[in-house]
């Protein structure tokens, strides 16, 4: 259960973050499942996906 609560905190921060902060969170948070990363992407503006891809190198 602790993992779900931790992810909820990350998700809340992600939803409130600006684009640069979203990229920072997405590229630095470790230990998430594929489904959790997909959940974060649901709150990432499509027009900035290129910037995210670039940051991921």
N, CA, C and O atoms as CSV, one atom per row, in Angstrom:
chain,resi,resn,atom,element,x,y,z
A,1,UNK,N,N,0.822,-1.200,0.000
A,1,UNK,CA,C,0.000,0.000,0.000
A,1,UNK,C,C,0.860,1.256,0.000
A,1,UNK,O,O,0.480,2.267,-0.591
A,2,UNK,N,N,2.007,1.202,0.652
A,2,UNK,CA,C,2.881,2.364,0.719
A,2,UNK,C,C,3.303,2.815,-0.671
A,2,UNK,O,O,3.402,4.017,-0.916
A,3,UNK,N,N,3.556,1.882,-1.591
A,3,UNK,CA,C,3.936,2.217,-2.952
A,3,UNK,C,C,2.867,3.023,-3.659
A,3,UNK,O,O,3.175,3.970,-4.382
A,4,UNK,N,N,1.605,2.653,-3.455
A,4,UNK,CA,C,0.498,3.386,-4.075
A,4,UNK,C,C,0.403,4.799,-3.522
A,4,UNK,O,O,0.155,5.742,-4.272
A,5,UNK,N,N,0.596,4.952,-2.229
A,5,UNK,CA,C,0.539,6.281,-1.619
A,5,UNK,C,C,1.693,7.140,-2.130
A,5,UNK,O,O,1.512,8.326,-2.406
A,6,UNK,N,N,2.875,6.546,-2.255
A,6,UNK,CA,C,4.028,7.261,-2.766
A,6,UNK,C,C,3.777,7.693,-4.211
A,6,UNK,O,O,4.072,8.831,-4.575
A,7,UNK,N,N,3.235,6.793,-5.039
A,7,UNK,CA,C,2.938,7.146,-6.421
A,7,UNK,C,C,1.888,8.248,-6.481
A,7,UNK,O,O,1.983,9.140,-7.324
A,8,UNK,N,N,0.910,8.204,-5.620
A,8,UNK,CA,C,-0.124,9.245,-5.620
A,8,UNK,C,C,0.505,10.605,-5.343
A,8,UNK,O,O,0.113,11.605,-5.944
A,9,UNK,N,N,1.466,10.646,-4.446
A,9,UNK,CA,C,2.178,11.892,-4.147
A,9,UNK,C,C,2.938,12.369,-5.392
A,9,UNK,O,O,2.904,13.555,-5.722
A,10,UNK,N,N,3.619,11.455,-6.078
A,10,UNK,CA,C,4.337,11.801,-7.304
A,10,UNK,C,C,3.361,12.300,-8.354
A,10,UNK,O,O,3.624,13.301,-9.020
A,11,UNK,N,N,2.249,11.621,-8.509
A,11,UNK,CA,C,1.234,12.005,-9.489
A,11,UNK,C,C,0.666,13.387,-9.184
A,11,UNK,O,O,0.483,14.197,-10.092
A,12,UNK,N,N,0.389,13.656,-7.926
A,12,UNK,CA,C,-0.123,14.976,-7.536
A,12,UNK,C,C,0.876,16.071,-7.879
A,12,UNK,O,O,0.501,17.106,-8.429
A,13,UNK,N,N,2.153,15.847,-7.555
A,13,UNK,CA,C,3.204,16.813,-7.884
A,13,UNK,C,C,3.304,17.005,-9.392
A,13,UNK,O,O,3.440,18.129,-9.874
A,14,UNK,N,N,3.235,15.902,-10.134
A,14,UNK,CA,C,3.347,15.927,-11.584
A,14,UNK,C,C,2.216,16.743,-12.197
A,14,UNK,O,O,2.447,17.548,-13.099
A,15,UNK,N,N,1.020,16.541,-11.720
A,15,UNK,CA,C,-0.142,17.249,-12.260
A,15,UNK,C,C,-0.041,18.756,-12.036
A,15,UNK,O,O,-0.530,19.530,-12.860
A,16,UNK,N,N,0.571,19.182,-10.958
A,16,UNK,CA,C,0.659,20.603,-10.624
A,16,UNK,C,C,1.908,21.274,-11.202
A,16,UNK,O,O,2.026,22.499,-11.161
A,17,UNK,N,N,2.828,20.490,-11.732
A,17,UNK,CA,C,4.110,21.006,-12.189
A,17,UNK,C,C,4.005,21.677,-13.556
A,17,UNK,O,O,3.103,21.386,-14.342
A,18,UNK,N,N,4.958,22.592,-13.824
A,18,UNK,CA,C,5.051,23.150,-15.172
A,18,UNK,C,C,5.796,22.134,-16.048
A,18,UNK,O,O,6.217,21.086,-15.557
A,19,UNK,N,N,5.959,22.436,-17.332
A,19,UNK,CA,C,6.548,21.481,-18.271
A,19,UNK,C,C,7.944,21.033,-17.837
A,19,UNK,O,O,8.232,19.836,-17.815
A,20,UNK,N,N,8.806,21.980,-17.496
A,20,UNK,CA,C,10.172,21.621,-17.098
A,20,UNK,C,C,10.183,20.756,-15.841
A,20,UNK,O,O,10.986,19.830,-15.726
A,21,UNK,N,N,9.299,21.057,-14.907
A,21,UNK,CA,C,9.213,20.246,-13.686
A,21,UNK,C,C,8.673,18.851,-13.994
A,21,UNK,O,O,9.132,17.867,-13.414
A,22,UNK,N,N,7.697,18.761,-14.908
A,22,UNK,CA,C,7.174,17.454,-15.311
A,22,UNK,C,C,8.288,16.599,-15.908
A,22,UNK,O,O,8.407,15.414,-15.596
A,23,UNK,N,N,9.105,17.213,-16.773
A,23,UNK,CA,C,10.213,16.490,-17.390
A,23,UNK,C,C,11.202,16.044,-16.325
A,23,UNK,O,O,11.694,14.916,-16.360
A,24,UNK,N,N,11.491,16.922,-15.387
A,24,UNK,CA,C,12.412,16.585,-14.293
A,24,UNK,C,C,11.886,15.387,-13.489
A,24,UNK,O,O,12.629,14.446,-13.210
A,25,UNK,N,N,10.628,15.430,-13.127
A,25,UNK,CA,C,10.026,14.335,-12.363
A,25,UNK,C,C,10.063,13.043,-13.178
A,25,UNK,O,O,10.479,11.998,-12.677
A,26,UNK,N,N,9.628,13.120,-14.432
A,26,UNK,CA,C,9.519,11.921,-15.271
A,26,UNK,C,C,10.876,11.255,-15.487
A,26,UNK,O,O,10.972,10.028,-15.519
A,27,UNK,N,N,11.916,12.061,-15.632
A,27,UNK,CA,C,13.229,11.507,-15.957
A,27,UNK,C,C,14.054,11.129,-14.722
A,27,UNK,O,O,15.068,10.443,-14.856
A,28,UNK,N,N,13.645,11.559,-13.529
A,28,UNK,CA,C,14.461,11.267,-12.351
A,28,UNK,C,C,13.822,10.288,-11.372
A,28,UNK,O,O,14.535,9.652,-10.595
A,29,UNK,N,N,12.510,10.152,-11.388
A,29,UNK,CA,C,11.846,9.226,-10.463
A,29,UNK,C,C,12.161,7.797,-10.891
A,29,UNK,O,O,12.056,7.451,-12.068
A,30,UNK,N,N,12.542,6.990,-9.939
A,30,UNK,CA,C,12.898,5.596,-10.225
A,30,UNK,C,C,11.945,4.645,-9.522
A,30,UNK,O,O,11.299,5.000,-8.536
A,31,UNK,N,N,11.873,3.452,-10.037
A,31,UNK,CA,C,11.109,2.401,-9.377
A,31,UNK,C,C,9.639,2.350,-9.736
A,31,UNK,O,O,8.877,1.619,-9.102
A,32,UNK,N,N,9.219,3.112,-10.740
A,32,UNK,CA,C,7.818,3.060,-11.149
A,32,UNK,C,C,7.612,1.917,-12.129
A,32,UNK,O,O,8.535,1.508,-12.833
A,33,UNK,N,N,6.405,1.417,-12.163
A,33,UNK,CA,C,6.064,0.385,-13.144
A,33,UNK,C,C,5.758,1.058,-14.483
A,33,UNK,O,O,5.587,2.275,-14.554
A,34,UNK,N,N,5.693,0.263,-15.522
A,34,UNK,CA,C,5.341,0.778,-16.844
A,34,UNK,C,C,3.981,1.461,-16.780
A,34,UNK,O,O,3.792,2.522,-17.374
A,35,UNK,N,N,3.048,0.871,-16.078
A,35,UNK,CA,C,1.705,1.449,-15.953
A,35,UNK,C,C,1.748,2.807,-15.252
A,35,UNK,O,O,1.013,3.721,-15.624
A,36,UNK,N,N,2.594,2.939,-14.253
A,36,UNK,CA,C,2.698,4.218,-13.544
A,36,UNK,C,C,3.306,5.293,-14.445
A,36,UNK,O,O,2.861,6.441,-14.423
A,37,UNK,N,N,4.316,4.934,-15.234
A,37,UNK,CA,C,4.873,5.898,-16.186
A,37,UNK,C,C,3.808,6.306,-17.211
A,37,UNK,O,O,3.717,7.477,-17.581
A,38,UNK,N,N,3.014,5.350,-17.663
A,38,UNK,CA,C,1.929,5.658,-18.602
A,38,UNK,C,C,0.921,6.607,-17.967
A,38,UNK,O,O,0.414,7.517,-18.623
A,39,UNK,N,N,0.638,6.390,-16.695
A,39,UNK,CA,C,-0.295,7.266,-15.976
A,39,UNK,C,C,0.238,8.701,-15.951
A,39,UNK,O,O,-0.516,9.649,-16.171
A,40,UNK,N,N,1.536,8.858,-15.684
A,40,UNK,CA,C,2.124,10.201,-15.710
A,40,UNK,C,C,1.975,10.830,-17.087
A,40,UNK,O,O,1.662,12.015,-17.201
A,41,UNK,N,N,2.195,10.045,-18.127
A,41,UNK,CA,C,2.100,10.586,-19.495
A,41,UNK,C,C,0.701,11.081,-19.833
A,41,UNK,O,O,0.536,11.947,-20.692
A,42,UNK,N,N,-0.288,10.542,-19.171
A,42,UNK,CA,C,-1.665,11.013,-19.413
A,42,UNK,C,C,-1.817,12.490,-19.036
A,42,UNK,O,O,-2.723,13.165,-19.524
A,43,UNK,N,N,-0.942,12.984,-18.181
A,43,UNK,CA,C,-1.004,14.371,-17.733
A,43,UNK,C,C,0.104,15.219,-18.346
A,43,UNK,O,O,0.389,16.317,-17.867
A,44,UNK,N,N,0.725,14.710,-19.403
A,44,UNK,CA,C,1.793,15.446,-20.075
A,44,UNK,C,C,1.264,15.969,-21.402
A,44,UNK,O,O,0.748,15.194,-22.207
A,45,UNK,N,N,1.385,17.281,-21.647
A,45,UNK,CA,C,0.862,17.854,-22.897
A,45,UNK,C,C,1.557,17.265,-24.128
A,45,UNK,O,O,2.785,17.258,-24.214
A,46,UNK,N,N,0.770,16.781,-25.062
A,46,UNK,CA,C,1.290,16.123,-26.253
A,46,UNK,C,C,2.256,17.010,-27.027
A,46,UNK,O,O,3.247,16.523,-27.571
A,47,UNK,N,N,1.975,18.303,-27.077
A,47,UNK,CA,C,2.819,19.188,-27.888
A,47,UNK,C,C,4.248,19.293,-27.358
A,47,UNK,O,O,5.123,19.801,-28.059
A,48,UNK,N,N,4.501,18.825,-26.140
A,48,UNK,CA,C,5.847,18.877,-25.558
A,48,UNK,C,C,6.524,17.508,-25.498
A,48,UNK,O,O,7.570,17.372,-24.863
A,49,UNK,N,N,5.949,16.492,-26.144
A,49,UNK,CA,C,6.544,15.154,-26.096
A,49,UNK,C,C,7.944,15.129,-26.689
A,49,UNK,O,O,8.798,14.375,-26.220
A,50,UNK,N,N,8.195,15.939,-27.711
A,50,UNK,CA,C,9.527,16.017,-28.302
A,50,UNK,C,C,10.565,16.492,-27.282
A,50,UNK,O,O,11.688,15.990,-27.244
A,51,UNK,N,N,10.177,17.452,-26.469
A,51,UNK,CA,C,11.066,17.953,-25.424
A,51,UNK,C,C,11.351,16.878,-24.379
A,51,UNK,O,O,12.473,16.770,-23.884
A,52,UNK,N,N,10.347,16.093,-24.049
A,52,UNK,CA,C,10.534,14.990,-23.103
A,52,UNK,C,C,11.462,13.935,-23.697
A,52,UNK,O,O,12.373,13.452,-23.024
A,53,UNK,N,N,11.228,13.579,-24.960
A,53,UNK,CA,C,12.082,12.592,-25.631
A,53,UNK,C,C,13.531,13.062,-25.657
A,53,UNK,O,O,14.449,12.276,-25.425
A,54,UNK,N,N,13.729,14.324,-25.936
A,54,UNK,CA,C,15.070,14.897,-25.973
A,54,UNK,C,C,15.742,14.784,-24.606
A,54,UNK,O,O,16.923,14.447,-24.518
A,55,UNK,N,N,15.003,15.062,-23.559
A,55,UNK,CA,C,15.536,15.004,-22.196
A,55,UNK,C,C,15.903,13.577,-21.804
A,55,UNK,O,O,16.814,13.359,-21.006
A,56,UNK,N,N,15.197,12.620,-22.365
A,56,UNK,CA,C,15.455,11.214,-22.040
A,56,UNK,C,C,16.661,10.691,-22.810
A,56,UNK,O,O,17.198,9.629,-22.495
A,57,UNK,N,N,17.084,11.449,-23.829
A,57,UNK,CA,C,18.305,11.155,-24.582
A,57,UNK,C,C,18.256,9.924,-25.355
A,57,UNK,O,O,19.228,9.577,-26.027
